[in-house]
Structure formats: C-alpha cells, structure tokens
Amino acid sequence: MLIPDAEISTFDLRYESYRMKNPALEARLLASILERGIEEPLEGFDVMGTRVLLNGFKRYRCARKLGIAQVPYLSLADDEAAGIVAMIRSSSRRSLSPLEEARFIDDLHRVYQMSIAEIAGTLSRSKAWVSMRLGLIGEMSATVREKILRGDFPVYSYMYDLRPFMRMNGVEESDVGKFVEAVSGKKLSIREIEQLAQGYFRGPDWFRGEVLAGNFALALERMKQVPEAPDGCSDFERALLRDLEILGKYMQRVAAKSQDRGLGSRPFFAQANLLLVGILSRLGAFSQALRELHDRTGQA
C-alpha cells in the first residue's frame, strides 16, 4: 500500500500533550531518521480539511529538527471519535501506556458521551479494563499527569508504587503530588523511587523531610541502616504472595471440579452461570494484570 506524504506544517497537534515523551528514545529515533528516513507513517484523522495528529509525535518533532517538509501520513478515520477508537484498538502495536489510553478513553467518555459498555464493546475490551483506565485518570491530579506524560516520572512507578498508598488512611492526593514533584526529573531508578516512596509514606517525618529537600542519597543510605524483614518483603508484598499462592491452589481445584460428570442439578447450573458471568467479564483485565506483574517481576 502506497502511503501518501503530507506537509508537516498542516498538522494539528492538539493531542500532543496526551502522549508520553521519552527524550532518550527520541534521540535514538532522530539518528535513525537521519540515516534511513521516516519508515512508519504518522497517523491521525481528517476532519473539515484538517489533519489532526494522534500518533507519531516523536517522528514529527524529529522531522522538524531535521528540516523535513513532507512526511508519510495515514488517516485512520474521518471523525475524531472514530480516529481515537482506531488508534486504541491497535495500541499493542503502538505500545500506548495505560495513562495514554486513559487520556483518550476519558475523552470518549466525557466529550463524546460514550458509556463504559459502549467503549468496551467498540474497543473489544472488558468493562473492567475501561473502568480501570477511567479510574486512573480520575484520581490523578493535573500536575502528576503532566509530570508523567512529560517523561519526568515513570508511569509504572505511579501505578504500582504510589497508587497502593492512596488507599491508605491519612494519605491525601496532595501527599502523592508532593512526592512526585520532589523526585520528578532527578534520574532516579524505578527501584530508588520505590524505596523512597516506602520511606516517604510509611516512615518517620524526618525521612519525608529529606525527600522533600531533595536529599535522596542521604535518605536511601539511612534506609539501608534499617534492618529488613527476614524474607526481605514488605507487608504488602507478603500479602500479595499469599494471595497468589491461594489463587494458584483454587485455580487447580476449580479446573478439576468443573470436569466432574456429577454436575447436573438445575439449581447448581443457575447459580454457577450467574457467578461465571461476573468472573468471565473480569477475566481479560485480570489476565492482563497478571501478565504485567509477570513481566515486571521477571526484570528483577
């Protein structure tokens, strides 16, 4: 399929702030484009003679730096909602982060008045998957969202290290915002952010003061002086390990019992069917959460 070129000056960039920035990745992309040109088309939707860009902002910025006037461009749809849906449906190829998906899904929900069920059906996703992303964007302050999308704070540190603390009594959204503000853009590793978060939200006042003052090395060094639990895990981690152990055991039990030829009473079928409807509706989001945890733990 021949992809037509478009004048780079004709793009509408209204969604640029919805996409995450990664300066290191963009620098490598710049070198690649300098050597081989733009190999994948930029994507968006066309409405009333305007090309609204949805995907390819890194390529766009690189083209501007290199003085490239025309770039390959593919229109995904002829209206805004359809363009957003088309992009999210193929997000596995584009590797949208959960926060980027959440920004666009929030628009479908608020601006285009699509219900959670309609969004789930259109995207071929579960309602739990859609609800999780709407919840993510709904609980996040504008300041924190900006830090993450700008590439100053890792989205996965927010989702897996900070969100659990937001469910604790006494931890306010403003506390999370102050922590993100303090550590953003400081080139800390994900492991260091996790350690600082543990001390900031669970530790004494002096530790919080060190973090807010930017004394990260001192705070991390003092954490090393605190004796660890014998197994090296936090209370939250030990609880999750117990849950995973129980989950594995009951998965085997249910799989084995479901094959029993003695199952046949009408009351059992009626009740089991109702329970299975609820379980299966959450299975997609549950499976994705397990895969993400598996990938994350495999990097340790």
C-alpha positions as CSV (number, residue, x, y, z in Angstrom):
1,M,0.0,0.0,0.0
2,L,1.4,3.4,-1.0
3,I,1.3,5.9,1.8
4,P,0.9,9.5,0.6
5,D,3.1,12.3,2.0
6,A,1.7,15.3,3.9
7,E,3.1,18.7,4.5
8,I,4.4,18.8,8.1
9,S,3.1,22.3,8.5
10,T,-0.5,21.1,8.1
11,F,-0.8,19.0,11.2
12,D,-3.0,19.9,14.1
13,L,-1.1,19.0,17.4
14,R,-3.9,19.2,19.9
15,Y,-3.3,15.7,21.2
16,E,0.5,16.1,21.6
17,S,0.1,16.5,25.4
18,Y,-1.8,13.2,25.6
19,R,1.3,11.3,24.5
20,M,4.3,10.5,26.7
21,K,7.7,11.9,26.0
22,N,10.9,10.0,26.1
23,P,14.0,12.1,25.4
24,A,16.4,9.2,25.2
25,L,14.2,7.2,22.8
26,E,13.6,10.4,20.7
27,A,17.3,11.0,20.4
28,R,17.8,7.4,19.0
29,L,14.9,7.9,16.6
30,L,16.5,11.2,15.4
31,A,19.7,9.3,14.5
32,S,17.7,6.6,12.7
33,I,15.6,9.1,10.7
34,L,18.8,10.9,9.7
35,E,20.2,7.6,8.3
36,R,17.1,5.9,6.9
37,G,14.3,8.5,6.8
38,I,10.9,8.1,8.3
39,E,9.9,4.4,7.8
40,E,6.5,4.4,9.5
41,P,3.7,6.8,8.7
42,L,2.4,9.4,11.2
43,E,-1.3,8.7,11.9
44,G,-4.4,10.8,12.8
45,F,-7.8,11.7,11.5
46,D,-9.0,14.2,8.9
47,V,-11.9,16.5,9.7
48,M,-13.0,19.6,7.7
49,G,-9.7,19.7,5.8
50,T,-7.6,19.5,9.0
51,R,-5.1,16.7,9.7
52,V,-5.2,16.0,13.5
53,L,-2.3,14.0,14.6
54,L,-2.8,11.1,17.1
55,N,0.3,9.0,16.7
56,G,3.9,9.9,15.6
57,F,4.7,13.0,17.6
58,K,8.3,11.9,18.2
59,R,8.7,11.4,14.4
60,Y,7.1,14.8,13.9
61,R,9.5,16.6,16.3
62,C,12.5,14.8,14.7
63,A,11.3,15.8,11.2
64,R,11.1,19.4,12.3
65,K,14.6,19.3,13.8
66,L,15.9,17.8,10.5
67,G,14.1,20.3,8.3
68,I,12.0,17.6,6.6
69,A,9.0,19.3,5.0
70,Q,6.9,16.2,4.0
71,V,6.3,13.0,6.0
72,P,4.3,9.9,5.3
73,Y,0.8,10.2,6.8
74,L,-2.1,7.8,7.2
75,S,-5.6,8.9,8.1
76,L,-7.3,6.4,10.4
77,A,-10.8,7.9,10.2
78,D,-12.9,10.9,9.1
79,D,-14.0,12.0,12.6
80,E,-12.4,12.4,16.0
81,A,-14.1,9.6,18.0
82,A,-13.5,7.0,15.3
83,G,-9.9,8.0,14.9
84,I,-9.3,7.6,18.7
85,V,-11.0,4.2,18.7
86,A,-9.0,3.0,15.7
87,M,-5.7,4.0,17.4
88,I,-6.6,2.4,20.8
89,R,-7.8,-0.8,19.1
90,S,-4.3,-1.3,17.6
91,S,-2.5,0.1,20.7
92,S,-0.5,-3.2,21.1
93,R,1.5,-2.2,18.0
94,R,1.8,1.4,19.1
95,S,2.6,0.4,22.7
96,L,0.3,3.0,24.3
97,S,0.9,3.2,28.1
98,P,-2.2,2.8,30.4
99,L,-2.1,6.5,31.1
100,E,-2.2,7.4,27.4
101,E,-5.1,5.0,26.9
102,A,-6.8,6.6,29.9
103,R,-6.5,10.1,28.4
104,F,-8.2,9.1,25.2
105,I,-10.8,6.9,26.8
106,D,-11.7,9.8,29.2
107,D,-12.4,11.9,26.1
108,L,-14.6,9.2,24.6
109,H,-16.5,9.0,27.9
110,R,-16.8,12.8,28.7
111,V,-16.6,14.6,25.4
112,Y,-18.4,12.0,23.2
113,Q,-20.7,10.8,26.0
114,M,-20.0,7.1,25.3
115,S,-20.9,4.8,28.2
116,I,-18.4,2.3,29.7
117,A,-20.3,-0.5,28.0
118,E,-20.2,1.3,24.6
119,I,-16.5,2.0,24.9
120,A,-15.8,-1.6,25.9
121,G,-17.8,-3.0,23.0
122,T,-16.2,-0.7,20.5
123,L,-12.7,-1.5,21.6
124,S,-13.4,-5.2,22.1
125,R,-12.3,-4.9,25.7
126,S,-13.9,-5.7,29.0
127,K,-15.8,-3.1,31.1
128,A,-13.3,-3.6,33.9
129,W,-10.5,-2.7,31.5
130,V,-12.3,0.6,30.6
131,S,-13.2,1.3,34.2
132,M,-9.6,0.8,35.4
133,R,-8.4,3.4,33.0
134,L,-11.1,5.9,33.8
135,G,-10.3,5.4,37.5
136,L,-6.6,6.0,36.8
137,I,-7.2,9.3,35.1
138,G,-9.9,10.4,37.5
139,E,-7.8,10.0,40.7
140,M,-4.7,11.7,39.2
141,S,-4.0,15.4,39.6
142,A,-3.2,17.5,36.6
143,T,0.3,18.2,38.0
144,V,1.1,14.5,38.4
145,R,-0.3,13.7,35.0
146,E,1.8,16.4,33.4
147,K,5.0,15.0,35.1
148,I,4.3,11.5,33.8
149,L,3.4,12.5,30.3
150,R,6.5,14.7,30.1
151,G,8.7,11.8,30.9
152,D,9.8,13.2,34.3
153,F,8.2,10.4,36.4
154,P,7.7,6.7,35.3
155,V,4.0,5.8,34.8
156,Y,4.6,2.3,36.3
157,S,6.1,3.7,39.5
158,Y,2.8,5.7,39.9
159,M,0.6,2.7,39.2
160,Y,2.4,0.1,41.3
161,D,4.2,2.1,43.9
162,L,2.1,5.1,44.6
163,R,-1.5,4.0,44.0
164,P,-1.5,1.4,46.8
165,F,-0.6,4.2,49.2
166,M,-3.6,6.3,48.0
167,R,-5.8,3.7,49.5
168,M,-4.3,4.1,53.0
169,N,-5.9,6.2,55.6
170,G,-4.2,9.5,56.1
171,V,-2.6,9.6,52.6
172,E,-4.0,12.5,50.6
173,E,-3.8,13.2,46.9
174,S,-1.7,16.3,47.8
175,D,0.8,14.0,49.5
176,V,1.3,12.0,46.4
177,G,1.6,15.2,44.3
178,K,4.3,16.5,46.6
179,F,6.3,13.2,46.4
180,V,6.0,13.2,42.6
181,E,7.1,16.9,42.4
182,A,10.1,16.1,44.7
183,V,11.5,13.2,42.7
184,S,10.5,14.0,39.1
185,G,13.3,14.6,36.6
186,K,16.0,13.6,39.1
187,K,17.1,10.5,37.0
188,L,16.2,8.1,39.8
189,S,15.8,4.4,39.0
190,I,12.4,2.7,39.5
191,R,13.9,0.8,42.4
192,E,15.1,4.0,44.1
193,I,11.7,5.6,43.6
194,E,10.0,2.6,45.2
195,Q,12.4,2.7,48.2
196,L,11.8,6.5,48.6
197,A,8.1,6.0,48.4
198,Q,8.1,3.3,51.1
199,G,10.0,5.7,53.4
200,Y,8.0,8.7,52.5
201,F,4.6,7.2,53.1
202,R,5.4,4.7,55.8
203,G,8.4,6.2,57.5
204,P,9.1,8.9,60.1
205,D,8.7,12.7,59.5
206,W,12.5,13.2,59.1
207,F,12.6,10.8,56.1
208,R,9.8,12.8,54.4
209,G,11.7,16.0,55.1
210,E,14.8,14.6,53.4
211,V,12.9,13.6,50.3
212,L,11.1,16.9,50.0
213,A,14.5,18.7,50.4
214,G,15.9,16.6,47.6
215,N,18.4,14.7,49.8
216,F,17.7,11.4,48.1
217,A,21.2,9.8,48.6
218,L,21.1,10.5,52.3
219,A,17.5,9.1,52.7
220,L,18.4,6.0,50.7
221,E,21.6,5.5,52.7
222,R,19.6,5.8,56.0
223,M,17.1,3.2,54.7
224,K,20.0,0.7,54.3
225,Q,20.7,1.0,58.0
226,V,17.2,-0.1,58.9
227,P,17.0,-3.9,59.5
228,E,15.0,-5.6,56.8
229,A,12.3,-8.2,57.4
230,P,13.8,-11.8,57.4
231,D,12.3,-12.5,53.9
232,G,13.2,-9.1,52.5
233,C,9.5,-8.4,51.6
234,S,7.2,-5.6,52.8
235,D,3.8,-6.4,54.5
236,F,2.0,-5.6,51.2
237,E,4.3,-7.8,49.2
238,R,3.9,-10.7,51.6
239,A,0.1,-10.3,51.4
240,L,0.2,-10.4,47.6
241,L,2.4,-13.5,47.7
242,R,-0.2,-15.3,49.9
243,D,-3.0,-14.2,47.5
244,L,-1.0,-15.6,44.6
245,E,-0.4,-18.9,46.4
246,I,-4.1,-19.2,47.2
247,L,-5.1,-18.2,43.7
248,G,-2.9,-21.0,42.2
249,K,-4.4,-23.6,44.5
250,Y,-8.0,-22.6,43.8
251,M,-7.4,-22.4,40.1
252,Q,-6.4,-26.1,40.1
253,R,-9.3,-27.0,42.3
254,V,-11.9,-25.3,40.2
255,A,-10.5,-26.6,36.9
256,A,-10.6,-30.2,38.3
257,K,-14.0,-30.0,39.8
258,S,-15.6,-28.3,36.7
259,Q,-14.9,-31.6,34.8
260,D,-16.9,-33.7,37.2
261,R,-19.6,-35.6,35.4
262,G,-21.8,-35.4,38.5
263,L,-22.6,-31.8,38.0
264,G,-26.1,-31.5,36.7
265,S,-28.7,-30.1,39.0
266,R,-30.7,-27.1,37.8
267,P,-30.1,-25.0,40.9
268,F,-26.3,-25.5,40.6
269,F,-26.4,-24.6,36.9
270,A,-28.4,-21.4,37.6
271,Q,-26.2,-20.2,40.4
272,A,-22.9,-21.2,38.7
273,N,-23.9,-19.5,35.5
274,L,-24.5,-16.2,37.3
275,L,-21.2,-16.4,39.1
276,L,-19.3,-17.3,35.9
277,V,-20.8,-14.3,34.1
278,G,-19.2,-12.0,36.6
279,I,-15.9,-13.9,36.7
280,L,-15.6,-14.0,32.9
281,S,-16.4,-10.3,32.5
282,R,-13.3,-9.6,34.6
283,L,-11.1,-12.2,33.2
284,G,-9.5,-10.0,30.5
285,A,-8.4,-7.3,32.9
286,F,-7.3,-9.9,35.4
287,S,-5.2,-11.8,32.9
288,Q,-3.6,-8.5,31.7
289,A,-2.8,-7.6,35.3
290,L,-1.1,-11.0,35.9
291,R,0.9,-10.7,32.6
292,E,2.1,-7.2,33.6
293,L,3.1,-8.5,37.1
294,H,4.9,-11.5,35.5
295,D,6.8,-9.2,33.1
296,R,7.7,-6.8,35.9
297,T,8.9,-9.5,38.3
298,G,10.9,-11.1,35.5
299,Q,13.0,-8.0,35.3
300,A,14.2,-8.3,39.0
